Amino acid sequence: MGIGGLRRVSGLLCILVALMALSAALPAAAYAADVEVTDIRVGKHGLSTRIVVDLDRPVEARVFTLAGPARLVIDLPEVGWRLPPRPLPSNTGLLSKLRYGLFQPGNSRIVVDLREPSRVHDAISLPGSGDQPDRLVIDLARATGKVFLQSVAAPPMVVRGSETQIVSAEPVTESQPKSLPKSQPASKPSGIANTPLPSPVAPSPAARSVEVPVKPSAPAAATQPATAAPAVNGVGNLKLASLRVPRKPAVPGLARKRIIVIDPGHGGVDPGAISVSGVYEKHITLAAARALQAHLESTGRFEVRLTRDRDVFIRLRDRIEIAREKKADLFISLHADTIRNSGVRGLSLYTLSERASDKEAAALAERENKADLIAGIDLSHESAEVTNILIDLAQRETMNQSAKLAALLVDELKERVRILQNPHRFAGFAVLKAPDIPSVLIELGFLSNRDDERALRSKAHRRKLAQSIAGAVDRYFTKIESASR
């Protein structure tokens, strides 16, 4: 082989090595889904509002509505999202806004906030032909309040992929059982293929990612919360006998590793806040959680678990249940806020109180506690099982310990990062309501501020945050152990 041939072979080998390195650096989730959503379009079609979901192959979808607030939910198998870099559709016809993402392992979800009561007028799956992809087409029509509530009570519509069949859900009356009627061939809504629609779609999370590459997905058991019983004042499946005082340390020299559960806020279909440049809070919090996990584990003192280790939605009450199942000694929830005043920047942290320390804290807690509504979950049947008095008694010592940790966090963080005035605040965040686990929620900064956003996208800044938080956690347990000798 001549010198030219050797050079060509060498060049090809270099390209191959580079491609292998690139593929290794890509998120594992990019290869996990067999089906990809390639576009989401919304437009007016006569008196209806049409939602078109383009896919690279047909799938079975389940479509249903929820009240309080009015939402349309489209459930798909776990899919990848390869969307053009445009904003999500909003304020079009009956649609107010929409969001999408992984709801739970094996189940992706699109949630549409409705501007007024609506019903699904037609739904069909169309096979691709020519330059047209496979499409899921849903037409929404206005409805009276009574008809809307009937549609909420009805079973989900099931749109079957290549069979292009739909299981229609007729309005449910008091005498009609909630059973799925027989499938019937779906007729093609007129004008679907030829009606031009605007193509506003969301920026792909991969295109808007933060600096840290996503680690391979954790096993399902580590990320999928167990099914929880009805919530107790937002706490979860609480039984009086299961409440425990935060565990005391073991004998010095024989101390077990402390269990820390870190909760990256939001995830999946719930993106959280969106930064000034389009970065999602859910990606920032996951990157920060991984940095904190790595730093805590490097000390050798702690066993660290994340409530989620990939872009998946987890209910607020299930985040608490994960911590209780792991018998956590500490629960740390990470978030990043936005505010109208883009000049405000700095970190703050919260511990539990039913009375917020100020109006801003109250508004923030109210927004965060609505995360389950954002994800298209029906919370109308939740009920309390124990009294507030029992919860308050169980939480008293826990809240004291949480406040002690918050004071140590402020001491550590103020030396290394910018914090707000009066950084320790109080609010009724749902994720802080584990009655037997000291808990703190940290707002890492404001994504509405360019300086804070730039810092949170930086690996070096997240490492600095992790070192400060880990230092406070170490001091917290050292104080507890010293006091118990």
N, C-alpha and C positions, 0 to 999 in steps of 0.2 A: 504494500500500500504506500502511495506517495505521501509527501509531506502535506499536500493539500487535503488528501483524504483523511490523514490523521487529525488535521485541524478541524475538519468538519465533524469527525467523530467526537473529538474533544468538546467542540461547541455544543453538540447535541447532548453529551453527558452533563455539561454544565446546566443546560436548560432543564434537563430531566431532574437534576438535583434541586434546582431552584423551585420547580413545580412541586416536588415532594415536600420541600420545606414549607412552601406556601400552604399546601393542603393540610399539613400538620398544624399550622397556626390558625386555621379557620375554625369557627365554632363547630363542635360536633353536631349541634342541633341542625346545621344546614343540611346534613345528610340523613337526618333521622326520619323525615317525613317522605312518604311515597307520592304525595300529591302536593301541588303548589297552587296557591291563589296568586294570580298574576295581575289582577286589576279589580277594583270595586268602583262601580259607576252609579250615580243617582241622577234621575231626571224626572221631569213631569211628563206624563203620557195621558193626555186628555184630562179627566178628573182624577186620575190615579197618580201616585208617586211610584216610580219603578226603580227597584234596586237590582242591579245586575252584578253578579260575582263571576268573574272569569277564572277558570281552572284549567290545568293542563291535562286533566282527565276527569271523568264523571265520578261523583261521590253521592252517598245518601245523606240528606240533610233533614234536620228536624226544626220546624219553625213554630214558634208560639209567642204569645203576648203576655206581658206582666203589667200589673197596675201598681201605682204608688211609688214612683212616678210611672207614667205610661211608657212602656218599652216593647220593642220587637226584638226577639232573640233568635239567632240563626246558629244552630249547633252543627258542627262538622266533625268528621274524624280529625285526628291530629294532622295539621297541614303545615307546609312552609309558606312564608309570606314573601313573595318576590314582586313588590309593587313599585310602580314608577315613583320618582321622588317629587310628589306633589302633595299639597295639603289634603287632609281628609275632607270629604264632602260635609257641608253643614248648611242649615237654613234653606233647604230645598224642598218645596212641597210640604209634605207632612213630616219630613225628617228635620229634627233640630241638630243633632250631631250623632256621630257613631264612633265606635272604637272596636278594636279587634285584638286577638291574642290567644295564647294557650290558657284555657280555663282550668284544666286538670290533665294529667297525663292521659293521652289518647283522645282528648276532646278539645278542639279549638272552638272559639266562639266569636261571633260578631253581635254586638249589642247596639241597637238603634234607639236613641232617645226620640220620642214622638212629641210633636208640637201640640197635638190634640188627640182625643180618642180616635183610634183607627182600627181597621180590621184587615186581614189578609184577603184581598179580593181574588187573587189568583197566584199560584205558585207552580213552577214547572222547571224541569231540568232538560236542557237542549243539548244534543250532541254536537260536537264541532264539525264544521264542514268548510272546505276551502281554507280561507284565511281566518275563519271564525273559530275561536276556542270553544271548549265545553263551557256552558253557562248555566248558572242557577239564577232564575228570574222570579222576582217577587213583586207583585203589584199591591200597593196599599190604597185603601179607600177610606174616606171619612166615615165615622160611625157615631151613633148616639151613645150616650153614656151607658144605657142599658145593653145595647148590642156589644159594646166594647167589653163590658164585664162578662157577658156570655162567652165571648171569645177567649177571655182569660180563663174561664172555668172549663173550657173545652179541652180535649186532648191535643197534643201537638200535631201539626200537619207533618207528614213524612213524605219527603220528595225523594223518590228512588232514582238513582243515577241513570244508567244507560237504558233502563226500562221506561224512562220518561213517564212514570206513573206517580200519582199523588194520592195520599190517603187524606180525604177531605174531612174536616172536623166541623160538623154542623153545629149551630148554636145549641147550647145545652139548656134544657128547661128543668124544672124541679122534678118532673116525672121521667125525664130521659136519663138513663144510666150513662156514666162516663166511659164509654167503650168505643174503640176505633171502628168505624164502619168499613165496609169492604172497599178494596182498592178499585179505582176506575181509571180507564185510560185518560190521560190529561190532554186536553186540546191545546194547541199552540196559541198563545195570546197573539192577537193580530198586531202586525207591525213590529215585532220584536227585533227581527234581523235588520230591518231597514230604518228603524227610528234612530236618528243620531242622538247620542247622550253626551253630556259633559263628562270628562274623565278626571275629576278631582280625586286623588288618592293619597294615602299617607306615605310619608317617607319611610323607607325600609329601615327597620331597627339596625340592620347590619351597616347601612350607609350612615347612620347617625350614632354609631357606637362610641363608647368611651375608649380610653387608651388601652385598657387591660383586655387581652384576648379572653374569650369565654372558655372556661375549663370544660372538659367532657361532662356530659350529663351524669348526675349522680343516679344510683339505682333508684327505681321507683319508690321503694320503701322509705328512702330517705327524704323524698320530696312530696309524696302523696300523703296528705293527712288522713288519719283514720276518720271514719264517719262519726260525727259527734252527736250527742243527744241534744235536745232543745237547750238554748242558752239560758243561763241564769243571770239576769241583769247584765247581759253582754259578756259573762265570764265563761260560759261553756257548760259542759256536763259536770256540774259540781254536786258532790254528795258530802254531807256533813262529816261522815266518818273519814273521807279522803282528804280533808283539809289538814295541812301540816304546818307547823311553825318552821321557818327557814332552818335548815339543818345546821347543827353546831359542828365545828371542825373536829377532826379526829385528833388523837394524841399527837403532840409534836414529834416529828421524826417518822411517824407512821401515817401522816396525812395523805388521804386519797387525793387524786386530782379533782379539782373543782370543775363542775360541769357548767359551761357557759353556752346559752343559746342566743345566737345573733339573728335578728329578724330584718332582712332587707325589705324595706317597705314597698308595697304595690307589687306588680308583676303580671305577666300574661295580658289578659283583656283589660286590666286596670293599669294604665301607664303612669298614673300619678301626675305630678306637675310636668310641664314642658318648658324647657329653658328658652332663653332669648334666641338661641341659634338652632332650636329644634331637638335638643337632646332630651330623652325621657328620664324622669326621676327613677323609674324602675331599673334602668341600666346603671345609673350612678350609684344607687344604694347597693346593688349586688356587687359592683366592683369594690366599693368601700368595705362591705362585709367580708369579702374574701381577703382583703388586705389585713383587716383586723383579726380574722381567724388565723391567718398565717403568723401574725406577730404574737398572738396569745399562745399558740401551740409551740412556738419556738422557745418559750420560757420553760417548758417542761412541767409547768404547774397546772395546766388547764386542759380539759377535754372540751372541744368546741364543736357545736353543731349549728347548722344554718336551717332556718325554717324553709328556705328554698335555695337551691343551688343552680337554678336555671330560670328562664323566663316563663314562669307558670303562675297562675292565680291561686291564691290560698285565702280562704275566708279569715276574717279577723279572729273569730273565736277559735278557729283551728290552729292559728299561730300560737295562741295560749296553750291549747291542748298539746301541741308538739312539745312545748317547754315542760309541761307537767308530766307527759309520758317519759321524757328524758330525765325526770327528776332534777331539773336544772336548779343550780344555786343562784343563778343570775340570768336576767333576760334583758337584752339590749336591742332596741328597735331603731333602725337607721332610716332617716328621711331627709328630704331637701325641699324647702318651701318656695313659694312664689308670693309676691305681693305687688300691688299696683305701683307703689313707689319704688322705682328701679334703683334708686340711690341707696336703699337700705341694704346692708350686707352684714354678715357675721353669724356665728354659730350660737345656738341656744339649746337648752335641754329641758325636759319636762318630766315631772313625776306625778303620780295620780292625785287628783282631787276632783270631787264632784262639782266644786265651785272653781271656775277658772280664775287665774290671777289677774287677768285683764280681758277686755273685749277681743283683742287680737288672738289671745290664746283660746278663747271660747269659740271664735269663728274657725280657727284652724282645727280644733278637735272635732267640730261639727262636720267639716269637710272630710277629714280622715275617716270618721266613723261611718260615712256613707259609701265606703269602698265596696261593700257587698252589693249595694244597689247598683253601682256602676257596672258590676260584673254580670248583671242580669239574674240575680238570685231573689227568690220570693221569700221575704221575711215576715209575711203577714201572719204566720201561724206560730211564731216564737212565743214562749210563755215562761214566766218565772217559776222556780221550784223551791226556792228557799227565800226567807225574808231578808230585807236589807239589813236588819239588825245582826243576823248571823254573819253576813258578808262583812259588815263593818268590824265585827269582833275579830274575825279571822285575818283581816287586812291591817289591823292597827300596827302590829310589830313590823309587818312587811313594808308598810309605808314609811315607818321610821328608818328602816334600813335603806330604803330607796333614796330618802333624803340625804343620808350620810354619804352614799355613793355619789349623788349629784354634787355635793360640796367638794368631794375629792376630784371629780371630773373638772369642775370649774377651775380649781387650783392648777391642775396639770395643763389644761387646754389654753388658759389665758396667757401662759408663757410662750406658746408656740404658734397659735393661730388667732385670728380676729374673732372676738365674741361680742354679742350684744350687751348693752347695759342691762343689769338685772338678768343675767343669762339663765338662772334657775327659775323656771316658771311652773305653774300647776294647771292641769286641765284633765278632763275626763276622757282620755283616750281609751278606746276599747281594748287595745293591746296591752295596756298597763294594768288590767284588772285581774290578773292572776292573784288570788288572795294569799298565796303562800310562797311566792317567788319575788324577791326584790326586783323591781323593773324600772327602766329608764328609757325614755324616747329622746333621741338626739337629732335635732334639725341641723344638718351639717353645714348649711348655708342657704343662700337664696339663689335659685336658678333664674330669677328675674333680674339679677345683678350680674353684669358681664364679668366683673372681677371674681366674684364667688364662683360663677359658672366655669370660668377658665381654670380656677384653682381645683375645683372638684373633678375636672376632666384630666387633671395631672396626676400621674402615678406618684410623683414625689410628694405632692400635697396629701394624697390619701395615705401614703406611708407615714407622714408626719402625724396625721390624725390618729392612725392606728397605734403609733408609739405612745401618744399622749393618753388615749383611752386605756390602752393596756397598762400603762403606768398607774393610772387611777384604780383600775381593777385589782392590780397587785397590792397596792396600798390598802385597799378596802379589806381584802381577805387577811392581810398581815395584821391589821388592827383587830379584826374579829378573833383571830387565833391568839393574839397576845392577851386579849381581854379574857379568854376562856382558860388560860393556863392556871 
